[in-house]
Amino acid sequence: MGRVSGWGWAFGYLGGLTALGICLFYITGQQRNHTAAEFVPVTMLITAAFFALAALPTFIFLKERARPQPQTGNPIARVMQTLRHAQGFADLRRFLLCILFYQAGVTAVISLAAIYAEQAMRFTTQQTIVLILVVNITAALGAFGFGYLQDAIGHVRAVALTLVGWIAMVVIAYFSETHFSFWIAANLAGLCMGSSQAAGRAIVGYLAPPARLAEFFGLWGLAVKAASIFGPITYGAVTWAFAGNHRLGILVVGAYFVAGLLLLAGIDVERGRRAALAQDA
């Protein structure tokens, strides 16, 4: 489960880098003779074409095995029904709460890394672009390699290891005074970013009833999207309240990783797996 999830995230990062590389190549060739208003919107069309091309193998070669089920009621009612069903899976419910916390920290770091690099570390725009490109490569490697490690050492240990890595990254970034030390923090974030996302999705797949995977992955998506609200808002509120103190902002965001680590401690994935299989039976 960890290996498959790791492959998925790793290929996702490589695909994103490929699309970004194509767009940058196009922009570089257009900058000399055209204004940004003329060529930047074209990158949306390039991205759309990349989406279509990347999706074709799925639509052409992948065979549908699921049997469509009749749906009744409105979507909000369905979500509430799924939340009620999750009450019977204590370990899965606790892990979704764990995801809500640590993913808030992950989203804040992803969304605001460029701002932190420029405002706190005085990176130039070119240096920031290079940093983000390299970090995405590190994230792909982290997702790919950590999937195998997760299958070897266990799900909870793997996520705990990534959360400890995130906490270390926050501490290093907070105390960084040189570009070199921040590069270390950024690449540590990349490793943890890919690995924590891959590990989290694998655990949800392990704890969800096999016959209702899509339904419970919907809860995973809900937790991740909700986290994408809380993390950046927390960072923004702290920097606004403390006169643009980005170092304090990243330090406060680190509390989300600590909370996630504490919630993770009470999860027994094998107990949760038994509950999921019993539901199917």
C-alpha positions as CSV (number, residue, x, y, z in Angstrom):
1,M,0.0,0.0,0.0
2,G,2.8,2.4,0.9
3,R,4.8,1.6,-2.2
4,V,1.8,2.2,-4.6
5,S,0.9,5.4,-2.9
6,G,4.6,6.6,-3.0
7,W,4.8,5.8,-6.7
8,G,1.6,7.9,-7.3
9,W,2.9,11.0,-5.5
10,A,6.4,10.7,-7.1
11,F,5.0,10.6,-10.6
12,G,2.7,13.5,-9.7
13,Y,5.6,15.6,-8.7
14,L,7.6,14.7,-11.8
15,G,4.6,15.5,-14.0
16,G,4.2,18.9,-12.3
17,L,7.9,19.6,-12.9
18,T,7.6,18.6,-16.5
19,A,4.6,20.9,-17.1
20,L,6.4,23.7,-15.3
21,G,9.6,23.1,-17.4
22,I,7.6,23.4,-20.6
23,C,5.9,26.6,-19.5
24,L,9.3,28.1,-18.4
25,F,10.8,27.2,-21.8
26,Y,7.9,28.9,-23.6
27,I,8.1,32.0,-21.4
28,T,11.8,32.4,-21.8
29,G,11.4,32.4,-25.6
30,Q,8.6,34.9,-25.5
31,Q,10.1,37.5,-23.1
32,R,12.2,39.3,-25.6
33,N,9.5,40.3,-28.1
34,H,6.2,40.2,-26.1
35,T,4.7,41.6,-22.9
36,A,3.8,39.3,-20.0
37,A,0.1,40.0,-20.6
38,E,0.5,38.5,-24.1
39,F,2.4,35.3,-23.3
40,V,1.7,34.3,-19.6
41,P,-2.0,33.4,-20.2
42,V,-0.8,30.9,-22.9
43,T,0.7,28.8,-20.1
44,M,-2.9,27.9,-19.0
45,L,-3.4,26.4,-22.5
46,I,-0.1,24.5,-22.2
47,T,-1.1,23.2,-18.8
48,A,-4.6,22.1,-20.2
49,A,-2.9,20.3,-23.1
50,F,-0.6,18.6,-20.6
51,F,-3.6,17.5,-18.5
52,A,-5.3,16.0,-21.6
53,L,-2.1,14.2,-22.8
54,A,-1.4,12.8,-19.3
55,A,-5.0,11.6,-18.9
56,L,-5.2,9.7,-22.2
57,P,-3.5,6.4,-21.0
58,T,-6.1,6.1,-18.2
59,F,-9.1,6.6,-20.5
60,I,-7.7,4.4,-23.3
61,F,-6.1,1.5,-21.4
62,L,-7.6,1.3,-17.9
63,K,-10.6,-1.0,-17.6
64,E,-13.5,0.0,-15.3
65,R,-14.1,-2.6,-12.6
66,A,-16.4,-0.8,-10.2
67,R,-20.1,-1.2,-10.5
68,P,-22.0,2.1,-10.4
69,Q,-24.4,2.4,-7.5
70,P,-27.7,4.4,-7.6
71,Q,-27.3,7.6,-5.7
72,T,-30.1,9.2,-3.7
73,G,-30.3,12.4,-1.7
74,N,-28.3,15.6,-2.1
75,P,-24.5,15.7,-1.9
76,I,-24.4,17.4,1.6
77,A,-26.6,14.7,3.0
78,R,-24.3,12.0,1.6
79,V,-21.2,13.7,3.2
80,M,-23.0,13.8,6.6
81,Q,-24.0,10.1,6.1
82,T,-20.4,9.2,5.5
83,L,-19.3,11.1,8.5
84,R,-21.8,9.2,10.6
85,H,-20.5,5.9,9.2
86,A,-17.0,6.9,10.2
87,Q,-18.0,6.9,13.8
88,G,-17.7,3.1,13.8
89,F,-14.0,3.3,12.8
90,A,-12.2,4.9,15.7
91,D,-8.7,4.6,14.4
92,L,-9.6,5.9,11.0
93,R,-11.5,8.8,12.5
94,R,-8.6,9.7,14.7
95,F,-6.2,9.5,11.8
96,L,-8.4,11.8,9.7
97,L,-8.1,14.3,12.6
98,C,-4.4,13.8,12.7
99,I,-4.3,14.6,8.9
100,L,-6.3,17.7,9.5
101,F,-3.6,19.0,11.8
102,Y,-0.4,18.0,10.1
103,Q,-1.6,18.7,6.6
104,A,-2.4,22.3,7.8
105,G,1.3,22.7,8.5
106,V,2.2,21.0,5.2
107,T,-0.1,23.3,3.2
108,A,1.2,26.4,4.9
109,V,4.8,25.5,4.1
110,I,4.0,24.6,0.4
111,S,1.9,27.8,-0.1
112,L,4.2,30.2,1.6
113,A,7.7,28.8,1.0
114,A,8.5,31.3,-1.7
115,I,7.3,34.2,0.4
116,Y,9.4,33.0,3.4
117,A,12.5,32.6,1.2
118,E,12.2,36.1,-0.2
119,Q,11.0,38.0,2.9
120,A,12.9,36.2,5.7
121,M,16.0,34.8,3.8
122,R,16.3,37.6,1.1
123,F,16.3,35.2,-1.8
124,T,16.1,36.7,-5.3
125,T,13.2,35.6,-7.6
126,Q,15.6,33.5,-9.6
127,Q,17.0,31.8,-6.5
128,T,13.5,31.1,-5.3
129,I,12.5,29.5,-8.6
130,V,15.6,27.3,-8.5
131,L,14.8,26.4,-4.9
132,I,11.2,25.4,-5.7
133,L,12.3,23.3,-8.6
134,V,14.9,21.4,-6.6
135,V,12.5,20.9,-3.6
136,N,10.0,19.3,-6.0
137,I,12.6,16.8,-7.1
138,T,13.4,16.1,-3.5
139,A,9.7,15.6,-2.8
140,A,9.4,13.1,-5.7
141,L,12.4,11.1,-4.3
142,G,11.0,11.3,-0.8
143,A,7.6,9.9,-1.9
144,F,9.1,7.2,-4.0
145,G,11.7,6.0,-1.4
146,F,9.5,6.4,1.6
147,G,6.7,4.2,0.1
148,Y,9.1,1.2,0.3
149,L,10.2,2.2,3.8
150,Q,6.6,2.5,5.0
151,D,5.9,-1.1,3.9
152,A,9.0,-2.2,5.8
153,I,8.7,-0.4,9.1
154,G,4.9,0.0,9.4
155,H,2.4,2.8,8.7
156,V,2.4,4.7,12.1
157,R,6.2,4.6,12.4
158,A,6.6,6.0,8.9
159,V,4.2,8.9,9.5
160,A,5.8,9.6,12.9
161,L,9.2,9.8,11.2
162,T,8.0,12.3,8.6
163,L,6.4,14.5,11.3
164,V,9.6,14.5,13.3
165,G,11.3,15.6,10.1
166,W,8.8,18.4,9.6
167,I,9.4,19.6,13.2
168,A,13.1,19.6,12.6
169,M,12.6,21.5,9.3
170,V,10.6,24.2,11.1
171,V,13.4,24.6,13.8
172,I,16.1,24.8,11.2
173,A,14.2,27.3,9.1
174,Y,13.4,29.4,12.2
175,F,17.1,29.7,13.1
176,S,18.5,29.9,9.6
177,E,20.7,32.9,8.9
178,T,22.4,31.7,5.7
179,H,21.2,30.5,2.4
180,F,23.0,27.2,2.9
181,S,21.1,26.3,6.1
182,F,17.8,27.3,4.5
183,W,18.6,25.1,1.6
184,I,19.0,22.2,4.1
185,A,15.6,23.1,5.7
186,A,13.9,23.4,2.3
187,N,15.1,20.0,1.0
188,L,14.2,18.4,4.3
189,A,10.7,19.8,3.8
190,G,10.7,18.3,0.3
191,L,11.6,14.9,1.6
192,C,8.9,15.1,4.3
193,M,6.3,16.6,1.9
194,G,6.3,13.7,-0.5
195,S,6.7,11.1,2.1
196,S,4.0,12.4,4.5
197,Q,1.4,12.8,1.7
198,A,2.1,9.3,0.4
199,A,2.1,7.7,3.8
200,G,-1.1,9.4,4.9
201,R,-3.0,8.3,1.8
202,A,-1.8,4.7,2.2
203,I,-3.0,4.6,5.8
204,V,-6.5,5.8,4.8
205,G,-6.6,3.0,2.2
206,Y,-5.5,0.5,4.8
207,L,-8.1,1.6,7.4
208,A,-11.1,2.0,5.0
209,P,-13.5,-0.8,4.3
210,P,-12.4,-2.3,0.9
211,A,-15.9,-2.1,-0.6
212,R,-16.2,1.6,0.3
213,L,-12.8,3.0,-0.5
214,A,-14.0,5.9,-2.7
215,E,-16.4,7.0,0.0
216,F,-13.7,7.1,2.7
217,F,-11.1,8.6,0.4
218,G,-13.7,11.4,0.0
219,L,-13.3,12.0,3.8
220,W,-9.5,12.1,3.3
221,G,-9.9,14.7,0.6
222,L,-12.2,16.7,2.8
223,A,-9.7,16.7,5.7
224,V,-6.8,17.7,3.3
225,K,-8.8,20.5,1.8
226,A,-10.0,21.8,5.2
227,A,-6.4,21.8,6.3
228,S,-5.4,23.9,3.3
229,I,-7.6,26.7,4.9
230,F,-6.3,26.6,8.4
231,G,-2.5,26.4,7.7
232,P,-2.1,29.5,5.6
233,I,-4.6,31.5,7.6
234,T,-2.6,30.8,10.8
235,Y,0.7,31.8,9.2
236,G,-0.9,35.0,7.7
237,A,-2.5,35.9,11.0
238,V,0.7,35.6,12.9
239,T,2.8,37.6,10.4
240,W,0.1,40.3,10.3
241,A,-0.2,40.5,14.1
242,F,3.5,40.6,14.7
243,A,4.6,43.2,12.1
244,G,5.6,40.8,9.3
245,N,7.6,38.4,11.5
246,H,7.8,35.4,9.1
247,R,10.1,33.5,11.4
248,L,7.5,33.5,14.1
249,G,4.9,32.5,11.5
250,I,6.8,29.4,10.5
251,L,7.4,28.5,14.2
252,V,3.7,28.7,15.0
253,V,2.8,26.6,12.0
254,G,5.2,23.9,13.5
255,A,2.6,23.4,16.3
256,Y,0.4,21.7,13.8
257,F,3.0,19.0,13.3
258,V,3.4,18.5,17.0
259,A,-0.4,18.1,17.4
260,G,-0.4,15.6,14.5
261,L,2.3,13.6,16.2
262,L,0.4,13.5,19.5
263,L,-2.8,12.3,17.8
264,L,-0.9,9.7,15.9
265,A,0.3,8.1,19.1
266,G,-3.2,6.7,19.9
267,I,-3.7,4.9,16.6
268,D,-3.6,1.2,16.2
269,V,-3.7,0.5,12.4
270,E,-4.1,-3.3,12.8
271,R,-7.1,-2.8,15.1
272,G,-8.5,-0.3,12.5
273,R,-7.9,-2.8,9.7
274,R,-9.8,-5.5,11.5
275,A,-12.7,-3.1,12.0
276,A,-12.7,-2.3,8.2
277,L,-12.6,-5.9,7.2
278,A,-15.4,-6.7,9.7
279,Q,-17.6,-4.0,8.1
280,D,-17.1,-5.6,4.7
281,A,-17.9,-9.1,6.0
